[in-house]
Amino acid sequence: MNKRFYVWLLAVITLLAVLSAPSAVWADGGNVVINEVQGGTDKAIEFYNPGINPVDLSGWDVPVYNNSNVLAANFTFPPGASIAGRGYIVLYLKTGTNSSSTYYLSNNPVILWSGAGAVALRDAADSGIDFMRFGISTISPPDGTAWSGTNPTMQADKNLGRDGLSTDTNQGSDWIAQNASLGAVNPAQQCYFLTISHSGEGSDPSAVPDHSSGCNAGYYHANASISLSGALPQDGWAIAGWSGSQDDASRRSSNTVLMPSSAHIVSVVYAEMPPAPVLVSPLDKARSEVARPLFTWQVVSGAEKYTWEIKRIDDNTTVQRATYDAAVRCDAFTCEIPAPDDLPLGEYKWHVVAYVDDIVGYWSAYHQLHIIPPAPRLRSPGVDAVVYGGRPTFKWYPVADAQRYQVEVFNPDTSQLGRWNVGTTCADFCEFRLPFDLEMNYGDYTWQVNVMKWDMVSDWSAPRIFSYTRLARNTQLAPESGSTFAAQPVTFRWTAVTGAIFYQFQIENMAGVKLHAQLYSAAAHCDAGECEISMNDPRLTGGSEYRWHVRGKNGRNFAQWTPWLTFTLE
């Protein structure tokens, strides 16, 4: 090979070496950066110029903040101050003698950096050039620069510095604890591999950033803050926790990792969700007059607690919700709780969810529950009452705040006789009279009542049966058949019968012509089981024979007529 070929080969090798080397990144266009911060008793700030040309620092200032976010010092570079290309300047936060690469404050301020602090660099026009903060500081960067990510932590025996390339992305991850190297290149930071995994059924989370500057994908500097997100369990599984993260107890799909100075594993832990409890009672669409009913469901194996919830059906708002320890509320088979508070009248739906090792399971299917007003208490007709009036009156005890009542009556053959809405004007009792007469339709009738209160309708009251019975046939007592009277008045007597309100009394001649037909009130003419009237009717004349009979009446309920008995007026 000739000499020209060796020169060409050396040039190619040199170019490849340059292209394969890590490249520097500067967020603020390659301007001067804050490159290293030294704490302890000899506090100092190092600045680095990544460009090839010098930068005039005349009038630039350096605000320094202490751990209470208060400005503790503000240094201004004197006229003529500059920083060479690829050069360093160190500012010591104490008094001393300035040089071209070392500057000091004009006094010795008290700067407390225990736990927090911040440093900014601004040009002569007060535009932000660079910024960093550490610990719990919340100072905002000046206009012209930015800051994001987790603040680095200042260690007692270490400085905070950028990597060997002075990478500046305006993020907390640009900074790492390192040995002091003021006025010189920062030590190269070692890269460590982060393994991201999971157990159970689900996905691995994703890491942002996916590497530290100067490191290959998946590798990070010590103390790099890494955000993890996107942990997604498969159906039927849930996040039970993490391993190797900053918050291993978290059940969220995101977390963070602070990279140690060694290879590290972070894992999301998935666990199977407990099954939905099986609801026992109240049954679905149950109706309850009890304002605080008992709720029962089957035990879920391994569950240590349950959450019970009840909502209104109309607007899906939660009315009551409570969590209960299984050890307190459950036996080997079922769990039971009363409603924590009275439930107003209304339509509800309730369900339950179980927790196993603090993993929330599936909610059960809803059961509907209607809290209804109590059914009215019936008064009369009483149980197995005998009714003679063809238009019976039904009475019941009033319900407070009732909106309306319904009365329903069934025929002896169980078909519905009718259903009527009734108002709420009640005194000691509410009542409703049948709007028509049962006439001669005798038999056992059934009646019941419900009530509407706050737009909720109660169950029907316990049904009652009454017997609508025909009036018994009365017995004539006097005059006996064939009796003779010299003159009027003539007194007629007969036995009273239960349920008769009136008695229909008739006299006719032997030709069948009715001479006297009248209703007589039982209240006015009956006493001690007998009824009596005294007759003096001008249509009844002497020398003639007559006949009489009588029957009881209540509405359209008529007893059978008594036989005809005769009498004669002389």
C-alpha positions as CSV (number, residue, x, y, z in Angstrom):
1,M,0.0,0.0,0.0
2,N,1.2,3.5,-0.7
3,K,1.3,6.4,1.6
4,R,-1.8,8.1,0.0
5,F,-4.0,5.1,0.9
6,Y,-2.9,5.2,4.6
7,V,-3.8,8.9,4.8
8,W,-7.3,8.2,3.3
9,L,-7.9,5.3,5.7
10,L,-6.9,7.4,8.7
11,A,-9.4,10.1,7.6
12,V,-12.3,7.6,7.3
13,I,-11.5,6.0,10.8
14,T,-11.4,9.5,12.3
15,L,-14.8,10.4,10.7
16,L,-16.5,7.2,12.0
17,A,-15.2,7.8,15.5
18,V,-16.7,11.3,15.5
19,L,-20.1,10.1,14.1
20,S,-20.4,7.3,16.7
21,A,-19.5,9.4,19.7
22,P,-22.4,10.7,21.9
23,S,-23.6,14.1,20.9
24,A,-24.2,17.0,23.3
25,V,-27.7,18.4,23.7
26,W,-28.4,22.0,24.9
27,A,-32.0,23.1,25.3
28,D,-31.2,26.8,25.2
29,G,-29.4,26.8,21.9
30,G,-25.8,26.1,23.1
31,N,-25.6,29.1,25.4
32,V,-23.8,29.2,28.8
33,V,-25.2,26.5,31.2
34,I,-25.1,26.1,35.0
35,N,-22.9,23.0,35.0
36,E,-22.3,22.0,38.6
37,V,-23.6,23.1,42.0
38,Q,-21.6,22.5,45.2
39,G,-23.3,22.5,48.6
40,G,-21.8,22.1,52.0
41,T,-19.7,24.9,53.7
42,D,-18.0,25.9,50.5
43,K,-20.9,26.6,48.3
44,A,-20.1,27.2,44.6
45,I,-21.7,27.3,41.2
46,E,-19.9,26.3,38.0
47,F,-20.8,27.7,34.5
48,Y,-19.8,26.1,31.2
49,N,-19.7,27.5,27.7
50,P,-20.4,24.6,25.3
51,G,-19.8,26.9,22.2
52,I,-16.4,27.5,20.5
53,N,-16.6,31.3,20.9
54,P,-16.3,33.3,24.1
55,V,-19.4,34.8,25.6
56,D,-19.5,38.3,27.2
57,L,-20.9,38.0,30.7
58,S,-20.9,41.7,31.5
59,G,-24.0,42.6,33.5
60,W,-25.3,39.0,33.7
61,D,-26.6,38.1,37.1
62,V,-27.0,34.9,39.2
63,P,-30.0,34.8,41.6
64,V,-29.5,32.2,44.3
65,Y,-32.4,31.0,46.4
66,N,-32.4,29.2,49.8
67,N,-34.5,26.4,51.1
68,S,-37.5,28.6,51.9
69,N,-37.8,29.8,48.3
70,V,-36.3,33.2,49.3
71,L,-33.7,35.1,47.3
72,A,-30.5,34.7,49.4
73,A,-27.9,36.3,47.0
74,N,-27.8,37.9,43.6
75,F,-24.3,38.1,42.0
76,T,-23.7,40.3,38.9
77,F,-20.7,39.7,36.6
78,P,-18.6,42.9,36.4
79,P,-17.9,44.7,33.1
80,G,-15.4,42.8,30.9
81,A,-16.3,39.4,32.4
82,S,-16.4,36.7,29.8
83,I,-16.3,32.9,29.5
84,A,-14.1,31.2,26.8
85,G,-15.4,28.7,24.3
86,R,-15.4,25.3,26.0
87,G,-14.4,27.1,29.1
88,Y,-15.5,27.1,32.8
89,I,-16.1,29.8,35.4
90,V,-16.7,29.1,39.1
91,L,-18.7,31.4,41.3
92,Y,-18.0,30.9,45.0
93,L,-20.8,32.1,47.3
94,K,-18.5,33.8,49.7
95,T,-16.1,36.7,49.7
96,G,-12.7,36.5,47.9
97,T,-10.6,37.9,45.1
98,N,-11.9,37.6,41.5
99,S,-10.0,36.3,38.6
100,S,-10.8,35.6,35.0
101,S,-12.2,32.1,35.8
102,T,-13.1,32.5,39.5
103,Y,-15.6,35.0,41.0
104,Y,-16.7,35.7,44.6
105,L,-19.6,37.5,46.3
106,S,-19.1,40.9,47.8
107,N,-20.3,39.7,51.2
108,N,-20.9,36.5,53.1
109,P,-24.7,35.9,53.0
110,V,-26.4,33.1,54.9
111,I,-27.5,30.7,52.2
112,L,-29.4,27.7,53.6
113,W,-29.5,24.8,51.1
114,S,-30.6,22.0,53.5
115,G,-33.3,20.2,51.6
116,A,-33.8,22.7,48.8
117,G,-32.3,25.5,46.7
118,A,-32.3,27.0,43.3
119,V,-29.9,28.9,40.9
120,A,-30.7,31.0,37.8
121,L,-28.6,32.6,35.2
122,R,-29.9,35.7,33.4
123,D,-28.3,37.9,30.7
124,A,-27.9,41.7,30.9
125,A,-31.4,42.1,29.6
126,D,-32.8,39.9,32.4
127,S,-33.7,37.1,30.0
128,G,-33.4,33.6,31.4
129,I,-30.3,31.7,30.2
130,D,-30.4,28.7,32.4
131,F,-32.0,27.4,35.6
132,M,-31.9,24.5,38.1
133,R,-33.4,23.6,41.4
134,F,-33.1,20.7,43.8
135,G,-34.8,19.2,46.7
136,I,-38.3,20.5,47.5
137,S,-37.7,23.9,45.9
138,T,-40.7,25.3,44.0
139,I,-39.0,28.4,42.5
140,S,-40.1,29.0,38.9
141,P,-37.5,29.5,36.1
142,P,-37.0,33.0,34.7
143,D,-38.6,33.9,31.4
144,G,-36.5,32.5,28.5
145,T,-35.8,29.0,30.0
146,A,-37.8,26.2,31.5
147,W,-37.8,23.3,34.1
148,S,-39.7,20.0,34.3
149,G,-39.4,16.6,35.9
150,T,-38.5,15.6,39.4
151,N,-36.0,17.8,41.2
152,P,-32.6,16.1,41.9
153,T,-31.5,15.6,45.6
154,M,-28.4,17.3,47.0
155,Q,-26.4,14.7,48.9
156,A,-24.2,15.7,51.9
157,D,-20.9,14.6,50.4
158,K,-21.7,15.1,46.7
159,N,-22.1,17.9,44.2
160,L,-24.9,18.1,41.7
161,G,-23.6,18.1,38.1
162,R,-24.6,17.5,34.5
163,D,-23.1,14.6,32.6
164,G,-19.7,14.7,31.0
165,L,-21.3,16.4,27.9
166,S,-23.0,19.0,30.0
167,T,-26.3,17.9,28.5
168,D,-29.1,20.5,29.1
169,T,-32.7,19.5,28.4
170,N,-34.2,21.7,31.1
171,Q,-35.2,18.6,33.1
172,G,-34.3,17.4,36.6
173,S,-33.0,14.2,35.1
174,D,-30.1,16.2,33.6
175,W,-28.6,16.4,37.1
176,I,-26.9,13.7,39.2
177,A,-24.9,13.5,42.4
178,Q,-21.2,13.3,41.6
179,N,-17.8,14.0,43.0
180,A,-16.6,17.6,42.9
181,S,-15.0,18.7,39.5
182,L,-15.3,22.5,39.7
183,G,-13.5,24.1,36.7
184,A,-13.2,20.9,34.8
185,V,-15.2,18.4,32.8
186,N,-17.8,16.6,34.9
187,P,-17.1,12.9,35.5
188,A,-18.7,10.6,33.0
189,Q,-21.9,9.0,34.4
190,Q,-22.3,5.3,34.4
191,C,-25.4,3.8,32.7
192,Y,-27.5,1.0,34.4
193,F,-30.1,-1.2,32.9
194,L,-33.7,-1.0,34.0
195,T,-35.8,-4.1,33.6
196,I,-39.5,-3.5,33.3
197,S,-41.8,-6.5,33.9
198,H,-45.1,-7.6,35.5
199,S,-46.6,-10.6,37.2
200,G,-50.1,-11.9,36.6
201,E,-52.1,-11.0,33.5
202,G,-51.6,-7.6,32.1
203,S,-49.1,-5.4,30.2
204,D,-45.7,-4.0,31.1
205,P,-45.7,-0.3,31.8
206,S,-43.9,2.1,29.5
207,A,-40.9,4.3,30.7
208,V,-40.4,8.0,30.0
209,P,-37.7,8.9,29.1
210,D,-36.6,5.6,27.6
211,H,-33.0,6.3,28.5
212,S,-30.7,8.8,30.1
213,S,-28.7,11.1,27.9
214,G,-25.5,9.5,26.8
215,C,-27.0,6.0,27.5
216,N,-28.4,3.4,25.2
217,A,-32.2,2.6,25.3
218,G,-33.2,1.1,28.6
219,Y,-30.1,2.4,30.4
220,Y,-30.2,5.2,33.0
221,H,-27.8,7.2,35.2
222,A,-28.0,6.8,38.9
223,N,-30.7,9.0,40.5
224,A,-32.5,9.4,37.2
225,S,-36.2,9.9,37.7
226,I,-38.2,7.6,35.4
227,S,-42.0,7.9,34.9
228,L,-43.9,4.6,34.3
229,S,-47.4,4.6,32.8
230,G,-49.8,2.5,30.9
231,A,-50.0,-0.6,33.2
232,L,-53.1,-2.3,31.9
233,P,-54.6,-5.4,33.5
234,Q,-56.5,-7.9,31.4
235,D,-60.2,-8.4,32.0
236,G,-60.8,-9.9,35.4
237,W,-57.5,-8.7,36.7
238,A,-56.5,-5.6,38.7
239,I,-53.3,-3.8,39.8
240,A,-52.4,-5.2,43.3
241,G,-49.2,-3.1,43.7
242,W,-45.7,-2.6,42.4
243,S,-42.2,-3.8,43.1
244,G,-39.1,-1.7,42.9
245,S,-41.0,1.6,42.4
246,Q,-41.2,4.8,44.4
247,D,-44.7,3.7,45.6
248,D,-45.0,0.0,45.7
249,A,-48.4,0.2,47.5
250,S,-50.0,2.1,44.7
251,R,-52.8,0.6,42.7
252,R,-52.6,3.2,40.0
253,S,-51.5,2.5,36.4
254,S,-48.6,4.9,36.7
255,N,-45.6,5.2,39.0
256,T,-42.0,6.5,39.2
257,V,-38.6,4.9,39.7
258,L,-35.5,6.6,41.0
259,M,-32.7,4.7,39.4
260,P,-30.1,3.3,41.8
261,S,-26.4,3.0,41.0
262,S,-26.9,-0.6,39.8
263,A,-29.1,-2.6,37.5
264,H,-32.7,-2.5,38.7
265,I,-36.0,-4.3,38.2
266,V,-39.4,-2.6,38.5
267,S,-42.6,-4.7,38.1
268,V,-46.3,-4.1,38.3
269,V,-48.2,-6.8,40.2
270,Y,-51.6,-8.0,38.7
271,A,-54.0,-10.1,40.8
272,E,-57.4,-11.6,39.8
273,M,-60.4,-9.6,40.8
274,P,-62.8,-11.2,43.3
275,P,-66.1,-12.4,41.8
276,A,-69.3,-10.4,42.2
277,P,-71.3,-11.3,45.3
278,V,-74.7,-13.1,44.9
279,L,-77.5,-11.0,46.4
280,V,-80.0,-12.9,48.5
281,S,-82.5,-10.5,50.0
282,P,-84.4,-8.4,49.5
283,L,-85.3,-10.1,46.3
284,D,-85.2,-8.2,43.0
285,K,-88.1,-5.8,42.8
286,A,-89.1,-6.5,46.4
287,R,-91.5,-4.1,48.1
288,S,-90.9,-3.2,51.8
289,E,-92.8,-1.2,54.3
290,V,-89.7,-1.2,56.5
291,A,-87.7,2.0,56.2
292,R,-84.4,0.2,57.3
293,P,-84.6,-3.3,55.8
294,L,-81.9,-6.0,56.1
295,F,-79.7,-6.7,53.1
296,T,-78.1,-10.1,52.7
297,W,-75.7,-11.6,50.2
298,Q,-73.6,-14.7,49.8
299,V,-70.0,-14.8,51.1
300,V,-67.1,-14.3,48.5
301,S,-64.2,-16.6,49.4
302,G,-61.3,-14.8,50.9
303,A,-63.1,-11.4,51.0
304,E,-62.1,-9.3,54.0
305,K,-64.6,-6.5,53.4
306,Y,-67.5,-5.4,51.3
307,T,-68.9,-2.1,50.1
308,W,-72.7,-1.9,50.0
309,E,-74.4,0.9,48.0
310,I,-78.0,1.9,47.3
311,K,-79.1,4.4,44.6
312,R,-82.3,6.1,43.5
313,I,-83.6,4.5,40.3
314,D,-84.9,7.8,38.8
315,D,-81.7,9.8,38.8
316,N,-79.0,7.2,39.8
317,T,-77.9,9.3,42.8
318,T,-76.2,7.4,45.6
319,V,-78.4,7.6,48.7
320,Q,-76.3,5.5,51.1
321,R,-72.9,3.7,50.9
322,A,-70.9,1.9,53.5
323,T,-68.0,-0.5,53.8
324,Y,-68.2,-3.4,56.3
325,D,-65.6,-5.9,57.7
326,A,-66.5,-9.4,56.7
327,A,-65.4,-10.6,60.2
328,V,-68.2,-8.5,61.7
329,R,-71.0,-8.9,59.2
330,C,-70.6,-12.4,57.8
331,D,-70.9,-16.0,58.9
332,A,-69.6,-19.0,56.9
333,F,-72.3,-18.5,54.2
334,T,-73.9,-15.1,54.1
335,C,-73.3,-11.4,55.1
336,E,-76.1,-9.3,56.5
337,I,-76.4,-5.5,57.2
338,P,-79.3,-3.2,58.0
339,A,-79.6,0.0,56.0
340,P,-77.4,2.6,57.9
341,D,-80.3,5.1,57.9
342,D,-84.0,5.2,57.2
343,L,-84.8,5.1,53.5
344,P,-87.5,7.5,52.4
345,L,-90.4,6.2,50.3
346,G,-89.1,5.6,46.8
347,E,-87.7,3.2,44.2
348,Y,-84.1,2.1,44.7
349,K,-81.5,-0.3,43.4
350,W,-78.7,-1.8,45.5
351,H,-75.5,-3.8,44.9
352,V,-72.4,-5.1,46.7
353,V,-68.7,-5.4,45.8
354,A,-66.1,-7.6,47.6
355,Y,-62.4,-6.9,48.4
356,V,-59.8,-9.7,48.6
357,D,-56.4,-8.5,49.7
358,D,-57.6,-5.0,49.1
359,I,-58.3,-5.9,45.4
360,V,-61.7,-4.5,44.4
361,G,-63.9,-7.1,42.7
362,Y,-66.8,-6.9,40.4
363,W,-70.0,-5.2,41.5
364,S,-73.0,-7.5,41.8
365,A,-76.0,-7.1,39.6
366,Y,-78.5,-4.6,41.0
367,H,-81.6,-5.6,42.9
368,Q,-84.5,-3.2,42.8
369,L,-86.2,-2.3,46.1
370,H,-89.3,-0.2,46.5
371,I,-89.9,1.4,49.9
372,I,-93.6,1.8,50.1
373,P,-96.1,3.2,52.6
374,P,-97.8,0.7,55.0
375,A,-101.1,-0.7,53.8
376,P,-104.2,0.9,55.4
377,R,-105.7,-1.0,58.4
378,L,-109.3,-2.0,57.7
379,R,-112.1,-1.3,60.2
380,S,-115.4,-2.4,58.8
381,P,-117.0,-4.6,57.5
382,G,-115.0,-6.7,59.9
383,V,-113.6,-10.2,59.4
384,D,-116.4,-12.5,58.3
385,A,-119.0,-9.8,58.8
386,V,-122.6,-10.3,57.7
387,V,-123.9,-7.4,55.7
388,Y,-127.6,-6.9,54.9
389,G,-127.4,-3.5,53.2
390,G,-127.0,-3.7,49.4
391,R,-124.7,-0.6,49.5
392,P,-122.2,-1.4,52.2
393,T,-119.9,1.3,53.6
394,F,-116.2,0.4,53.9
395,K,-114.2,2.1,56.6
396,W,-110.4,2.1,57.3
397,Y,-107.9,4.0,59.4
398,P,-106.3,7.0,57.7
399,V,-102.6,7.1,56.7
400,A,-100.7,10.3,57.3
401,D,-99.8,12.3,54.2
402,A,-101.9,10.1,52.0
403,Q,-102.5,11.4,48.5
404,R,-105.3,9.0,47.6
405,Y,-106.8,5.7,48.5
406,Q,-108.1,2.8,46.3
407,V,-110.9,0.5,47.3
408,E,-111.3,-2.8,45.4
409,V,-114.2,-5.3,45.8
410,F,-114.4,-8.8,44.4
411,N,-117.6,-10.8,43.6
412,P,-118.3,-14.1,45.2
413,D,-116.9,-15.8,42.0
414,T,-113.6,-13.8,42.6
415,S,-114.1,-11.5,39.6
416,Q,-113.6,-7.9,40.2
417,L,-116.7,-6.0,41.1
418,G,-114.9,-2.6,40.9
419,R,-112.0,-0.5,41.9
420,W,-112.5,3.1,43.0
421,N,-110.1,6.0,43.8
422,V,-111.1,7.7,47.0
423,G,-110.1,11.1,48.4
424,T,-108.2,11.7,51.6
425,T,-110.9,13.7,53.5
426,C,-111.0,11.5,56.6
427,A,-111.9,12.1,60.3
428,D,-111.3,9.3,62.7
429,F,-111.9,6.9,59.8
430,C,-111.9,7.0,56.0
431,E,-115.0,5.6,54.4
432,F,-116.4,4.8,51.0
433,R,-120.0,3.6,50.2
434,L,-120.5,1.3,47.3
435,P,-121.9,3.5,44.5
436,F,-124.6,1.0,43.5
437,D,-126.8,-1.7,45.1
438,L,-125.9,-5.3,45.2
439,E,-129.6,-6.0,45.0
440,M,-130.3,-9.8,45.2
441,N,-126.7,-10.9,44.4
442,Y,-126.0,-12.5,47.7
443,G,-122.8,-14.2,48.6
444,D,-119.3,-13.7,50.1
445,Y,-117.6,-10.6,48.8
446,T,-113.9,-9.6,49.4
447,W,-112.6,-6.0,49.8
448,Q,-109.2,-4.4,50.3
449,V,-107.6,-0.9,50.3
450,N,-104.3,0.6,49.3
451,V,-102.8,4.1,49.7
452,M,-100.6,6.4,47.6
453,K,-98.1,8.5,49.6
454,W,-95.3,10.6,48.2
455,D,-96.1,9.0,44.8
456,M,-95.5,5.5,46.1
457,V,-98.4,3.0,46.2
458,S,-98.6,0.6,49.1
459,D,-99.4,-3.0,48.9
460,W,-103.1,-3.9,49.2
461,S,-104.3,-4.4,52.8
462,A,-105.0,-7.9,53.9
463,P,-108.3,-8.8,52.1
464,R,-111.5,-9.1,54.2
465,I,-114.5,-11.2,53.4
466,F,-118.1,-10.1,54.2
467,S,-121.2,-12.0,53.5
468,Y,-124.0,-10.1,51.8
469,T,-127.0,-12.1,53.1
470,R,-130.7,-11.9,52.4
471,L,-132.9,-10.7,55.2
472,A,-134.6,-13.5,57.1
473,R,-138.4,-13.9,56.8
474,N,-140.2,-12.5,59.8
475,T,-143.1,-14.1,61.7
476,Q,-146.5,-12.6,62.1
477,L,-147.7,-12.4,65.7
478,A,-151.1,-10.7,65.5
479,P,-153.8,-10.6,64.4
480,E,-153.9,-14.3,63.7
481,S,-155.6,-15.4,60.6
482,G,-159.4,-15.4,60.9
483,S,-159.5,-12.7,63.7
484,T,-162.6,-10.4,63.9
485,F,-162.6,-6.8,65.0
486,A,-165.7,-4.7,65.9
487,A,-164.0,-1.5,64.6
488,Q,-160.7,0.2,64.0
489,P,-158.0,0.7,65.0
490,V,-156.4,-2.7,64.4
491,T,-153.0,-3.5,65.9
492,F,-150.6,-5.6,63.8
493,R,-147.4,-7.2,65.3
494,W,-144.6,-9.3,63.9
495,T,-141.0,-10.4,64.8
496,A,-138.1,-8.1,64.0
497,V,-135.3,-9.5,61.8
498,T,-131.6,-8.6,61.9
499,G,-130.6,-6.1,59.3
500,A,-134.0,-4.8,58.4
501,I,-134.1,-1.0,58.2
502,F,-137.7,-0.8,57.0
503,Y,-140.7,-3.2,56.9
504,Q,-143.0,-3.3,53.8
505,F,-146.5,-3.7,55.1
506,Q,-149.6,-4.4,52.8
507,I,-153.4,-5.0,53.3
508,E,-155.7,-5.9,50.4
509,N,-159.3,-7.1,50.1
510,M,-160.1,-10.7,49.2
511,A,-160.3,-9.6,45.5
512,G,-156.6,-8.7,45.6
513,V,-157.0,-5.0,45.5
514,K,-154.4,-3.3,47.7
515,L,-155.9,-0.9,50.1
516,H,-152.9,-0.1,52.2
517,A,-149.2,-0.3,51.3
518,Q,-146.5,1.5,53.3
519,L,-142.9,1.3,54.6
520,Y,-142.5,1.4,58.3
521,S,-139.2,2.3,59.9
522,A,-137.7,-0.4,62.2
523,A,-136.3,2.3,64.4
524,A,-139.8,3.8,65.0
525,H,-141.9,0.7,65.3
526,C,-139.7,-2.1,66.6
527,D,-138.5,-2.8,70.1
528,A,-137.3,-5.9,72.0
529,G,-137.5,-8.1,68.9
530,E,-141.0,-7.1,67.9
531,C,-142.5,-4.6,65.6
532,E,-146.0,-3.0,66.0
533,I,-148.2,-0.7,64.1
534,S,-151.8,0.5,64.8
535,M,-154.0,0.9,61.8
536,N,-157.1,3.2,61.3
537,D,-157.6,3.5,57.6
538,P,-160.9,4.8,56.2
539,R,-160.5,2.5,53.2
540,L,-161.1,-0.4,55.5
541,T,-164.9,-0.6,56.0
542,G,-167.0,-2.8,58.2
543,G,-168.6,-6.0,57.1
544,S,-165.6,-7.0,54.9
545,E,-162.8,-9.5,55.1
546,Y,-159.2,-8.5,54.5
547,R,-155.7,-10.0,54.5
548,W,-152.2,-8.7,55.5
549,H,-148.6,-9.6,55.2
550,V,-145.1,-8.0,55.8
551,R,-141.4,-8.4,54.9
552,G,-138.1,-6.7,55.9
553,K,-136.1,-4.4,53.7
554,N,-132.6,-2.9,53.6
555,G,-131.9,-1.1,50.4
556,R,-132.5,-3.6,47.6
557,N,-132.3,-6.5,50.0
558,F,-135.8,-7.8,50.5
559,A,-136.9,-10.6,52.7
560,Q,-139.5,-13.1,51.6
561,W,-143.1,-12.0,52.3
562,T,-144.9,-13.6,55.2
563,P,-148.0,-15.6,54.3
564,W,-151.3,-13.8,54.0
565,L,-153.3,-13.7,57.2
566,T,-157.0,-12.7,57.2
567,F,-159.1,-10.6,59.5
568,T,-162.7,-9.2,59.4
569,L,-164.2,-5.8,60.4
570,E,-167.8,-6.2,61.6
